[in-house]
Amino acid sequence: VRSMMGQTEAAIEVLTRALAACRDADDRAFALLALSLLADARATSGEDPTALLIEAIEEGCAHHIPPFWWAGALLGLCERRAKSGANAGPALTAVSALCRGNLLPPLVMERAARASARAREVLGAAVSAGIELASAGLELEVAALGLIAE
């Protein structure tokens, strides 16, 4: 919230402390949420959040934590990777797998729609349709780890 209010450095400080507290308490779900938000705040400050995003996705997949807790990290990485032709396919695959259940909050679904649109622009309609069809049965964790692998 502070990041959205223009207090990015304060947000980074609070989220860093929150992440440490979650890890100390062995609360993996909230740690992933804090990590995802920290990555967003760092991106807002001009830093490259890719390592934080990948860490959150890997942790979420490794411990089979529901995607609600790490969807922000996955979408952040999708948004970054959807901009390039080489990575737009895996980004679209991951977004499609994430949205399949439509169990995410509306703001997350809107962000996913923007990431999908960006990837479709890069890939073109025919390739995008093929990717979305092919990813219909793919597990989210497999798609997410595929995005990390580049």
C-alpha positions as CSV (number, residue, x, y, z in Angstrom):
1,V,0.0,0.0,0.0
2,R,2.8,2.4,0.9
3,S,4.4,1.7,-2.5
4,M,1.2,2.8,-4.2
5,M,1.2,5.9,-2.1
6,G,4.7,6.9,-3.2
7,Q,6.5,5.7,-0.1
8,T,8.4,2.9,-1.9
9,E,11.4,2.9,0.4
10,A,9.2,2.6,3.5
11,A,7.2,-0.2,1.8
12,I,10.5,-2.1,1.0
13,E,11.6,-1.7,4.6
14,V,8.2,-2.9,6.0
15,L,8.0,-5.8,3.6
16,T,11.6,-6.9,4.2
17,R,10.8,-7.1,8.0
18,A,7.5,-8.9,7.3
19,L,9.3,-11.4,5.1
20,A,11.9,-12.1,7.8
21,A,9.1,-12.4,10.5
22,C,7.2,-14.9,8.3
23,R,10.3,-16.9,7.7
24,D,11.1,-16.9,11.4
25,A,7.6,-18.2,12.1
26,D,7.9,-20.7,9.3
27,D,4.8,-19.3,7.7
28,R,5.5,-20.1,4.1
29,A,2.2,-18.8,2.7
30,F,2.5,-15.3,4.1
31,A,6.2,-15.3,3.3
32,L,5.4,-15.9,-0.3
33,L,2.9,-13.0,-0.2
34,A,5.4,-10.7,1.4
35,L,8.1,-11.8,-1.1
36,S,5.7,-11.1,-4.0
37,L,4.8,-7.7,-2.7
38,L,8.5,-6.9,-2.0
39,A,9.3,-7.7,-5.6
40,D,6.6,-5.3,-6.7
41,A,7.9,-2.6,-4.4
42,R,11.5,-3.1,-5.6
43,A,10.3,-3.0,-9.2
44,T,8.6,0.3,-8.4
45,S,11.9,1.6,-7.1
46,G,13.7,0.7,-10.3
47,E,15.3,-2.5,-9.2
48,D,15.1,-5.8,-11.1
49,P,12.8,-8.0,-9.1
50,T,13.3,-11.1,-11.2
51,A,15.3,-13.0,-8.5
52,L,12.6,-12.4,-5.9
53,L,9.9,-13.4,-8.3
54,I,11.6,-16.6,-9.1
55,E,12.3,-17.4,-5.5
56,A,8.6,-17.0,-4.6
57,I,7.5,-19.2,-7.5
58,E,10.1,-21.9,-6.7
59,E,9.0,-21.9,-3.1
60,G,5.3,-22.0,-3.9
61,C,5.8,-24.9,-6.2
62,A,8.3,-26.8,-4.0
63,H,5.9,-26.7,-1.0
64,H,2.7,-27.0,-3.1
65,I,1.3,-23.7,-1.6
66,P,-1.9,-22.6,-3.1
67,P,-1.3,-20.1,-5.9
68,F,-3.3,-17.4,-4.1
69,W,-0.1,-16.8,-2.1
70,W,2.3,-16.6,-5.0
71,A,0.1,-15.5,-7.9
72,G,1.5,-12.0,-7.7
73,A,5.0,-13.3,-8.2
74,L,4.0,-15.5,-11.1
75,L,2.2,-12.6,-12.8
76,G,5.1,-10.3,-12.2
77,L,7.4,-12.7,-13.9
78,C,4.9,-13.3,-16.7
79,E,4.6,-9.5,-17.3
80,R,8.4,-9.2,-17.5
81,R,8.8,-12.2,-19.8
82,A,5.8,-11.6,-22.0
83,K,7.6,-8.7,-23.6
84,S,10.1,-10.9,-25.5
85,G,9.4,-13.3,-28.3
86,A,11.5,-16.1,-26.7
87,N,9.7,-15.9,-23.4
88,A,6.2,-14.9,-24.4
89,G,5.1,-18.5,-25.0
90,P,6.0,-19.7,-21.5
91,A,4.5,-16.5,-20.0
92,L,1.2,-17.1,-21.8
93,T,1.2,-20.8,-20.8
94,A,1.7,-19.9,-17.1
95,V,-1.0,-17.2,-17.2
96,S,-3.4,-19.5,-18.9
97,A,-2.8,-22.2,-16.2
98,L,-3.2,-19.7,-13.4
99,C,-6.5,-18.4,-14.7
100,R,-8.0,-21.7,-15.6
101,G,-9.8,-22.1,-12.2
102,N,-10.9,-18.5,-12.1
103,L,-10.4,-18.7,-8.3
104,L,-8.3,-15.5,-8.0
105,P,-9.4,-12.1,-6.8
106,P,-10.7,-9.7,-9.5
107,L,-7.6,-7.5,-9.3
108,V,-5.3,-10.4,-9.9
109,M,-7.5,-11.6,-12.8
110,E,-7.3,-8.2,-14.3
111,R,-3.5,-8.2,-14.0
112,A,-3.5,-11.7,-15.6
113,A,-5.6,-10.5,-18.5
114,R,-3.1,-7.7,-19.1
115,A,-0.2,-10.1,-19.1
116,S,-2.0,-12.4,-21.5
117,A,-2.8,-9.6,-23.8
118,R,0.9,-8.5,-23.8
119,A,2.0,-12.0,-24.7
120,R,-0.6,-12.4,-27.4
121,E,0.6,-9.2,-29.0
122,V,4.1,-10.5,-29.2
123,L,3.1,-14.0,-30.3
124,G,0.3,-13.2,-32.7
125,A,-3.2,-14.7,-32.7
126,A,-2.5,-18.1,-34.3
127,V,0.4,-19.0,-32.1
128,S,-1.3,-17.7,-29.0
129,A,-4.4,-19.8,-29.6
130,G,-2.2,-22.9,-30.1
131,I,-0.4,-22.2,-26.8
132,E,-3.6,-21.7,-24.9
133,L,-5.1,-24.8,-26.3
134,A,-2.0,-26.9,-25.6
135,S,-1.8,-25.6,-22.0
136,A,-5.4,-26.5,-21.2
137,G,-4.4,-29.6,-19.2
138,L,-1.1,-28.4,-17.9
139,E,-0.6,-28.2,-14.1
140,L,0.1,-24.7,-12.8
141,E,3.3,-25.7,-11.1
142,V,4.6,-27.2,-14.3
143,A,3.8,-24.1,-16.3
144,A,5.3,-21.8,-13.6
145,L,8.5,-23.8,-13.5
146,G,8.6,-23.8,-17.3
147,L,8.5,-20.0,-17.2
148,I,11.5,-19.9,-14.8
149,A,13.5,-22.2,-17.0
150,E,13.3,-19.8,-19.9
